[in-house]
Amino acid sequence: MINQAEANSSPPHPGRSAEVIPIGAAAQQASLRICLLGYRSAPYGGGQGIYLKYLSKALVDAGHRVDVISGEPYPHLDPRVKLIKLPGMNIYENGLASIRPRHMLRLSNWAEWFGKLTGGFAEPLAFGMRVDDYLKRHGSRYDLVHDNQCLAYGMLNIQRRQALVTTIHHPISSDKMIALNAAHKWWEKLLIRRWYHFLSMQRRVARQLRNVVTVSSQSRKDIALAFDMPEQGIQLVYNGIDTEVFAPVPGVERRPLRLMATASADAPLKGVRYLIEAFARLLRQYPGLELLLVSKPRPGGETQRLIAKLGVGHAIELVNGISTERLVRYYAEATLVVVPSVYEGFGLPAGEAMACGVPVVSTTGGALAEVVGDAGEVVPPRNSLALAGAVARLLDDPARRAQLGQAGRDRILEKFCWDVCARQMTSYYRDVLKAHENS
């Protein structure tokens, strides 16, 4: 791993020749030199870090050479993937008091500081400036650059110099509308609008990108509508699930009446409110029912207040910061998994649970219906009564739970594993490189 100071003189990837291979020649070789970008890539806090981790590993497994350039927080990567750190000031974690005069020597830091000072979110803009500067000097090391939804102005500069692919998981305008609908006070709405001001940049950039890929048919429709882009110009490559890690665990018995959910507790998009309301209803019918919620609610936040109001805290266990191995064991112990999201661009929690052979109750929010298909119980989003009913039906039908658990595992192996994703992405990369050479 290297930091920003080292990035200016960083050597080629270990084991690579220092010779720069012309892109035309590289495109004909089995192995491509790929640079993946992530403006923030928390390994457990969001889908973008998971996407970088597993896509980079799958591409290396397929024989390609991959670097990841990321801002903080950094992803957890396969040892064969080189992480190039481009740290910002990370103000949202460190606070404005962490700023020092030396930080103000860079324009990107000014952008990040001013965004935080005025209630905005400038990390994508600042990262785009940093990575554009880095690739001006080191872009010749790569055949292709793949941006993971930064959508900053700097990406347009990169596109002018070399082949660029951009993944848009889903239009964040969906998050904005859900957050606005959940806000009750005028000043809360004002702060939300300011926070999401970066969407205007993303819309302008997205419309100028030549090679956009997304992770579900639902996301493709939503992106085309939100960004005013032709739907047929957006490539579909489904996310994958690590089916070796996320798999049934032999010898682990399911705990009777154990529900499980993995979601950001205070993000309205994730629908935890409807899960808690459904759980409160179910407790009346199943007094021994328990809920394991993999999440970290904000102290005094909406989720904690709702749990206290409904008096269900005694039956809910909250865990966070756990290892993947621990998460898989929790799946193995669960009677069933509930995915209450209002919207998902793909739906990793549903896919991971299905890969582990756990029966799933899910909403149809966003792309969840695509992922779950007929291998789970699906209900409309924002409907705690329907959610409770679907859970109750499965709690009362062990045979149906067993059937759905196996069907879910089979569906993920067939359609949503990372080796399938890597093959499809490689084919798309080669099409992009050919078009870039001919432009």
C-alpha positions as CSV (number, residue, x, y, z in Angstrom):
1,M,0.0,0.0,0.0
2,I,1.2,3.5,-0.7
3,N,0.0,6.9,0.4
4,Q,-0.5,10.1,-1.5
5,A,3.0,11.4,-0.9
6,E,4.4,8.2,-2.3
7,A,2.0,8.1,-5.2
8,N,4.0,10.7,-7.1
9,S,6.8,8.3,-7.6
10,S,5.2,4.9,-7.0
11,P,6.7,2.0,-9.1
12,P,4.7,-0.2,-11.3
13,H,2.8,-3.1,-9.7
14,P,5.2,-5.7,-8.3
15,G,6.1,-8.2,-10.9
16,R,5.2,-6.0,-13.8
17,S,7.6,-4.8,-16.4
18,A,8.2,-1.1,-16.3
19,E,7.7,-1.0,-20.1
20,V,4.5,0.7,-21.2
21,I,2.6,-1.6,-23.5
22,P,0.6,0.3,-26.2
23,I,-3.1,0.1,-25.5
24,G,-3.8,-1.5,-28.9
25,A,-1.5,-4.4,-28.1
26,A,-2.8,-4.8,-24.6
27,A,-6.4,-5.0,-25.8
28,Q,-5.4,-8.1,-27.8
29,Q,-3.8,-9.9,-24.9
30,A,-5.5,-12.2,-22.4
31,S,-4.5,-10.0,-19.5
32,L,-5.7,-6.3,-19.1
33,R,-4.2,-3.7,-16.8
34,I,-7.2,-2.3,-15.0
35,C,-7.5,0.6,-12.6
36,L,-10.5,0.7,-10.3
37,L,-11.5,3.9,-8.5
38,G,-13.5,4.5,-5.3
39,Y,-13.8,7.9,-3.6
40,R,-14.7,6.1,-0.3
41,S,-14.7,2.3,0.0
42,A,-15.6,1.3,3.5
43,P,-15.3,-2.5,3.7
44,Y,-18.4,-3.1,5.8
45,G,-20.3,0.3,5.7
46,G,-21.6,0.2,2.2
47,G,-22.0,-1.7,-1.1
48,Q,-19.3,0.3,-2.9
49,G,-16.5,-1.1,-0.8
50,I,-17.8,-4.6,-1.2
51,Y,-18.1,-4.1,-5.0
52,L,-14.4,-3.0,-5.2
53,K,-13.2,-5.8,-3.0
54,Y,-14.9,-8.6,-4.9
55,L,-14.8,-7.2,-8.5
56,S,-11.0,-6.6,-8.2
57,K,-10.5,-10.2,-6.8
58,A,-12.7,-11.7,-9.6
59,L,-10.8,-9.8,-12.3
60,V,-7.4,-11.0,-10.8
61,D,-8.8,-14.5,-10.7
62,A,-9.6,-14.1,-14.4
63,G,-6.0,-13.3,-15.1
64,H,-6.0,-9.5,-15.2
65,R,-3.7,-7.1,-13.3
66,V,-5.6,-4.7,-11.1
67,D,-4.9,-1.6,-9.0
68,V,-7.5,0.1,-6.8
69,I,-7.2,3.8,-6.2
70,S,-9.3,4.9,-3.2
71,G,-9.9,7.7,-0.8
72,E,-10.7,7.0,2.9
73,P,-12.0,4.8,4.3
74,Y,-10.1,2.2,2.4
75,P,-11.3,-1.1,1.1
76,H,-10.1,-4.6,2.2
77,L,-8.6,-6.1,-0.9
78,D,-7.1,-9.4,-2.1
79,P,-3.3,-9.4,-1.5
80,R,-2.8,-9.7,-5.3
81,V,-4.6,-6.3,-5.8
82,K,-2.5,-3.2,-5.2
83,L,-4.1,-0.4,-3.1
84,I,-3.1,3.2,-4.0
85,K,-4.2,5.5,-1.3
86,L,-5.3,9.0,-2.2
87,P,-6.4,10.3,1.2
88,G,-8.5,13.4,1.6
89,M,-9.0,15.3,4.8
90,N,-11.8,12.9,5.9
91,I,-13.5,15.8,7.6
92,Y,-16.7,13.9,8.4
93,E,-14.8,11.5,10.7
94,N,-12.1,13.9,11.9
95,G,-14.0,17.1,12.2
96,L,-13.2,20.6,11.1
97,A,-10.8,21.0,14.0
98,S,-8.5,18.5,12.3
99,I,-7.6,21.0,9.5
100,R,-4.0,22.4,9.5
101,P,-2.6,25.2,7.3
102,R,-0.7,22.6,5.2
103,H,-4.0,21.1,4.1
104,M,-4.9,24.4,2.3
105,L,-2.1,24.0,-0.2
106,R,-4.3,21.9,-2.5
107,L,-7.4,23.0,-4.4
108,S,-9.0,19.6,-3.7
109,N,-8.7,20.2,0.0
110,W,-10.3,23.6,-0.4
111,A,-13.2,22.0,-2.1
112,E,-13.7,19.4,0.6
113,W,-13.3,22.0,3.4
114,F,-15.8,24.4,1.8
115,G,-18.3,21.6,1.2
116,K,-18.2,20.5,4.8
117,L,-18.4,24.1,6.1
118,T,-21.5,24.8,4.1
119,G,-23.3,21.5,4.9
120,G,-22.5,19.8,1.5
121,F,-20.8,16.6,0.5
122,A,-17.7,17.4,-1.6
123,E,-15.8,14.1,-1.2
124,P,-16.6,12.9,-4.8
125,L,-15.6,16.3,-6.3
126,A,-12.3,16.4,-4.3
127,F,-11.5,12.8,-5.1
128,G,-12.1,13.4,-8.8
129,M,-9.6,16.2,-8.7
130,R,-7.0,14.1,-6.9
131,V,-7.3,11.0,-9.1
132,D,-7.3,13.1,-12.3
133,D,-4.0,14.6,-11.2
134,Y,-2.6,11.2,-10.3
135,L,-3.6,9.6,-13.7
136,K,-2.2,12.5,-15.7
137,R,1.2,11.2,-14.5
138,H,0.5,7.5,-14.2
139,G,-2.4,6.7,-16.5
140,S,-0.2,5.0,-19.1
141,R,0.2,2.1,-16.7
142,Y,-3.4,1.1,-17.4
143,D,-5.3,-0.1,-20.4
144,L,-8.6,1.0,-18.8
145,V,-9.9,3.0,-15.8
146,H,-13.1,1.9,-14.1
147,D,-14.8,4.5,-11.8
148,N,-17.1,3.3,-9.1
149,Q,-19.8,6.0,-9.0
150,C,-17.6,9.0,-8.2
151,L,-19.1,10.8,-11.2
152,A,-17.0,13.9,-10.6
153,Y,-15.8,16.4,-13.2
154,G,-12.3,14.9,-13.0
155,M,-13.7,11.8,-14.7
156,L,-14.4,13.8,-17.8
157,N,-10.8,14.8,-18.0
158,I,-9.7,11.2,-17.6
159,Q,-12.1,10.1,-20.3
160,R,-10.5,12.5,-22.8
161,R,-7.1,10.8,-22.2
162,Q,-8.0,7.1,-21.9
163,A,-10.7,4.5,-21.9
164,L,-13.0,5.0,-19.0
165,V,-15.9,2.8,-17.7
166,T,-18.2,4.0,-14.9
167,T,-20.4,1.9,-12.7
168,I,-23.6,3.6,-11.4
169,H,-25.2,1.4,-8.9
170,H,-28.3,3.5,-8.7
171,P,-29.1,7.2,-9.0
172,I,-28.6,8.7,-5.5
173,S,-31.5,11.0,-6.3
174,S,-33.6,8.0,-5.0
175,D,-31.8,8.4,-1.6
176,K,-32.5,12.1,-1.6
177,M,-36.2,11.8,-2.2
178,I,-36.6,9.1,0.4
179,A,-34.7,11.3,2.9
180,L,-36.8,14.3,2.1
181,N,-40.0,12.3,2.5
182,A,-38.8,11.1,5.9
183,A,-38.0,14.6,7.1
184,H,-40.6,16.5,9.1
185,K,-39.1,19.9,9.7
186,W,-38.4,22.6,7.1
187,W,-34.8,23.0,8.3
188,E,-34.2,19.2,8.0
189,K,-35.4,19.4,4.4
190,L,-33.1,22.3,3.8
191,L,-30.1,20.5,5.2
192,I,-30.9,17.4,3.1
193,R,-31.1,19.4,-0.1
194,R,-27.7,21.0,0.6
195,W,-26.1,17.7,1.4
196,Y,-27.3,16.2,-1.9
197,H,-26.2,19.2,-3.9
198,F,-23.5,17.1,-5.5
199,L,-26.2,15.4,-7.5
200,S,-26.2,18.3,-9.9
201,M,-22.6,17.5,-10.7
202,Q,-23.3,13.8,-11.1
203,R,-26.1,14.5,-13.5
204,R,-24.0,16.7,-15.7
205,V,-21.1,14.2,-15.7
206,A,-23.2,11.1,-16.3
207,R,-24.7,12.5,-19.4
208,Q,-21.3,13.0,-20.9
209,L,-19.9,9.6,-20.1
210,R,-19.5,7.2,-23.0
211,N,-19.3,3.9,-21.1
212,V,-21.8,3.4,-18.2
213,V,-22.5,0.0,-16.6
214,T,-25.0,-0.8,-13.9
215,V,-25.9,-3.7,-11.7
216,S,-29.6,-4.4,-12.4
217,S,-32.4,-3.8,-14.9
218,Q,-34.2,-1.7,-12.3
219,S,-31.2,0.5,-11.8
220,R,-30.8,0.9,-15.6
221,K,-34.3,2.3,-15.8
222,D,-33.9,4.5,-12.8
223,I,-30.6,5.9,-14.0
224,A,-32.0,6.7,-17.5
225,L,-34.9,8.5,-16.0
226,A,-32.9,10.4,-13.3
227,F,-30.0,11.4,-15.5
228,D,-31.9,11.9,-18.8
229,M,-29.8,9.2,-20.5
230,P,-30.8,6.6,-23.1
231,E,-31.5,3.3,-21.4
232,Q,-30.1,1.3,-24.3
233,G,-26.7,3.0,-23.8
234,I,-26.3,1.6,-20.2
235,Q,-24.7,-1.8,-20.0
236,L,-26.0,-4.4,-17.5
237,V,-23.6,-6.5,-15.5
238,Y,-25.0,-8.0,-12.4
239,N,-23.1,-7.8,-9.1
240,G,-21.8,-11.1,-7.8
241,I,-21.7,-12.8,-4.4
242,D,-18.7,-14.6,-3.1
243,T,-20.3,-18.0,-3.0
244,E,-17.3,-19.7,-1.5
245,V,-17.4,-17.4,1.6
246,F,-21.1,-16.9,1.7
247,A,-22.2,-20.5,1.8
248,P,-24.1,-22.9,4.2
249,V,-22.1,-23.8,7.3
250,P,-22.2,-27.6,8.0
251,G,-22.9,-28.5,11.6
252,V,-24.4,-25.2,12.7
253,E,-28.0,-25.5,13.8
254,R,-30.6,-22.8,13.1
255,R,-31.9,-21.0,16.2
256,P,-35.6,-21.4,16.4
257,L,-37.5,-18.1,16.1
258,R,-34.3,-16.1,15.1
259,L,-34.9,-13.4,12.5
260,M,-31.9,-11.5,11.1
261,A,-31.5,-8.3,9.1
262,T,-28.5,-6.4,7.8
263,A,-29.1,-2.7,7.2
264,S,-28.1,0.9,8.0
265,A,-30.4,1.6,10.8
266,D,-31.0,5.3,10.4
267,A,-31.0,5.4,6.6
268,P,-34.7,5.8,5.5
269,L,-33.7,4.0,2.2
270,K,-33.1,0.7,4.1
271,G,-36.6,0.5,5.7
272,V,-35.5,-0.5,9.2
273,R,-38.6,1.4,10.5
274,Y,-40.9,-1.1,8.8
275,L,-38.9,-4.0,10.0
276,I,-39.2,-2.9,13.7
277,E,-42.9,-2.2,13.3
278,A,-43.4,-5.7,11.7
279,F,-41.3,-7.3,14.5
280,A,-43.5,-5.6,17.2
281,R,-46.6,-7.2,15.6
282,L,-44.9,-10.6,15.3
283,L,-43.9,-10.6,19.0
284,R,-47.5,-10.7,20.0
285,Q,-48.0,-14.0,18.0
286,Y,-44.5,-15.4,18.7
287,P,-43.4,-14.4,22.2
288,G,-40.1,-16.1,21.9
289,L,-39.2,-14.4,18.7
290,E,-35.8,-12.6,18.5
291,L,-34.2,-10.2,16.0
292,L,-30.5,-10.0,15.3
293,L,-29.9,-6.6,13.6
294,V,-26.5,-6.1,12.0
295,S,-26.4,-2.4,12.3
296,K,-25.2,0.5,14.4
297,P,-28.1,2.9,15.2
298,R,-27.3,6.5,15.9
299,P,-27.5,7.1,19.7
300,G,-30.9,8.8,20.3
301,G,-31.7,8.4,16.6
302,E,-35.0,7.5,15.0
303,T,-34.4,3.7,15.2
304,Q,-33.5,3.7,18.9
305,R,-36.5,5.9,19.6
306,L,-38.8,3.6,17.7
307,I,-37.5,0.5,19.5
308,A,-38.1,2.2,22.9
309,K,-41.5,3.4,21.9
310,L,-42.7,-0.1,20.8
311,G,-41.0,-1.8,23.8
312,V,-39.2,-4.4,21.8
313,G,-35.6,-3.7,22.9
314,H,-35.5,-6.8,25.0
315,A,-35.9,-9.0,21.9
316,I,-33.5,-7.2,19.6
317,E,-29.7,-7.9,19.5
318,L,-27.6,-5.2,17.8
319,V,-24.2,-6.1,16.4
320,N,-21.7,-4.2,14.2
321,G,-18.1,-4.2,13.1
322,I,-18.1,-8.0,12.8
323,S,-15.9,-10.1,10.5
324,T,-17.3,-11.7,7.4
325,E,-16.8,-15.1,9.1
326,R,-19.0,-14.1,12.0
327,L,-21.6,-12.7,9.6
328,V,-21.8,-16.0,7.7
329,R,-22.2,-17.9,11.0
330,Y,-25.0,-15.5,12.0
331,Y,-26.7,-16.3,8.7
332,A,-26.3,-20.0,9.4
333,E,-28.0,-19.6,12.8
334,A,-30.9,-17.6,11.5
335,T,-34.4,-19.1,10.9
336,L,-34.8,-16.5,8.1
337,V,-33.5,-13.2,6.9
338,V,-35.6,-10.1,6.4
339,V,-34.7,-7.4,3.8
340,P,-37.0,-4.4,4.4
341,S,-35.4,-1.9,2.0
342,V,-37.5,0.8,0.4
343,Y,-35.0,0.8,-2.5
344,E,-31.9,-1.2,-3.5
345,G,-29.8,-0.8,-6.6
346,F,-28.9,-4.4,-6.3
347,G,-29.4,-5.9,-2.8
348,L,-26.3,-7.5,-1.4
349,P,-27.8,-8.5,2.0
350,A,-30.5,-10.5,0.1
351,G,-27.9,-12.1,-2.2
352,E,-25.6,-13.0,0.7
353,A,-28.3,-14.6,2.7
354,M,-29.5,-16.6,-0.3
355,A,-26.0,-17.8,-1.0
356,C,-25.8,-19.0,2.6
357,G,-29.0,-21.1,2.1
358,V,-31.2,-19.0,4.4
359,P,-34.8,-18.4,3.4
360,V,-35.4,-14.7,2.7
361,V,-38.4,-12.4,3.1
362,S,-37.8,-9.3,1.0
363,T,-39.5,-6.2,-0.3
364,T,-39.7,-5.5,-4.0
365,G,-37.9,-2.2,-3.5
366,G,-35.7,-1.3,-6.5
367,A,-33.8,-4.4,-7.8
368,L,-34.6,-6.7,-5.0
369,A,-37.3,-8.5,-7.0
370,E,-34.7,-9.2,-9.7
371,V,-32.3,-10.7,-7.2
372,V,-34.7,-12.7,-5.1
373,G,-37.0,-13.8,-7.9
374,D,-39.2,-16.8,-7.0
375,A,-36.6,-18.0,-4.5
376,G,-38.0,-16.0,-1.6
377,E,-41.1,-14.4,-0.2
378,V,-41.5,-10.8,-1.6
379,V,-43.8,-8.0,-0.4
380,P,-44.3,-4.4,-1.3
381,P,-41.9,-1.8,0.4
382,R,-43.1,0.5,3.1
383,N,-45.6,-2.1,4.4
384,S,-44.9,-3.5,7.8
385,L,-48.2,-5.4,7.9
386,A,-47.3,-7.3,4.7
387,L,-43.7,-7.9,6.0
388,A,-45.1,-9.4,9.2
389,G,-47.5,-11.6,7.3
390,A,-44.8,-13.0,5.0
391,V,-42.5,-13.7,8.0
392,A,-45.4,-15.4,9.9
393,R,-46.2,-17.7,6.9
394,L,-42.6,-18.9,6.8
395,L,-42.3,-19.3,10.5
396,D,-45.3,-21.7,10.3
397,D,-44.0,-23.7,7.4
398,P,-40.6,-25.4,7.9
399,A,-40.8,-27.3,4.6
400,R,-41.3,-24.0,2.7
401,R,-38.3,-22.5,4.5
402,A,-36.1,-25.4,3.5
403,Q,-37.3,-25.3,-0.1
404,L,-36.6,-21.5,-0.3
405,G,-33.2,-21.9,1.3
406,Q,-32.0,-24.3,-1.4
407,A,-33.7,-22.4,-4.2
408,G,-32.0,-19.2,-3.1
409,R,-28.5,-20.8,-3.0
410,D,-29.1,-22.3,-6.5
411,R,-30.2,-19.0,-7.9
412,I,-27.1,-17.1,-6.7
413,L,-24.8,-19.8,-8.1
414,E,-26.5,-19.6,-11.5
415,K,-26.9,-15.9,-12.0
416,F,-25.1,-13.8,-9.4
417,C,-21.6,-15.1,-8.7
418,W,-18.4,-13.1,-9.2
419,D,-16.8,-15.3,-11.9
420,V,-19.9,-14.7,-14.1
421,C,-19.6,-10.9,-13.4
422,A,-15.9,-10.9,-14.2
423,R,-16.4,-12.7,-17.6
424,Q,-19.2,-10.3,-18.6
425,M,-17.2,-7.2,-17.4
426,T,-14.1,-8.4,-19.3
427,S,-16.1,-8.7,-22.5
428,Y,-17.4,-5.2,-22.0
429,Y,-13.9,-3.8,-21.3
430,R,-12.7,-5.2,-24.6
431,D,-15.6,-3.6,-26.5
432,V,-14.8,-0.3,-24.8
433,L,-11.1,-0.5,-25.6
434,K,-11.9,-1.3,-29.2
435,A,-14.2,1.7,-29.5
436,H,-11.6,3.9,-27.8
437,E,-8.9,2.9,-30.3
438,N,-11.2,3.7,-33.2
439,S,-12.3,7.1,-31.9
